[in-house]
Amino acid sequence: MSDRLVDMRALLFDKLKNEYKNPLNWDHLVQQKGMFCYTGLKPEQVQALIAKSVYLTGDGRISIAGIHEGNVDYLAKAIHEVTTA
C-alpha cells in the first residue's frame, strides 16, 4: 500500500510539472508521507476544484489513496487550471 501511495504522489507530480508544465513548486507532493497531502492551494482554488468535482478539505488536503491511474490526469489538469487561471 505504501508503495502505491508513493507512486501516485510521483505520478501527480510528474503530470503537473512535466505534462502540464505548471510553474508552481510541487516538490511537497513527493516530500510528504502518508495517505493525505496538503496541496498548499488557496481557499478560492479549493472551491474551484470542488466545483470541478475534485473533493478535498477546505484547507486543501487531498487523499492520495483516492488517486489512481484512471483519475490522476483529471486531477492534475484541474489543479493546473485553478492554479494558472
Secondary structure, DSSP 8 states (H G I E B T S, - for coil): -HHHHHHHHHHHHHIIIIIS---S--HHHHH--SSEEE----HHHHHHHHHTT----TT-EEEGGG--TTTHHHHHHHHHHHHH-
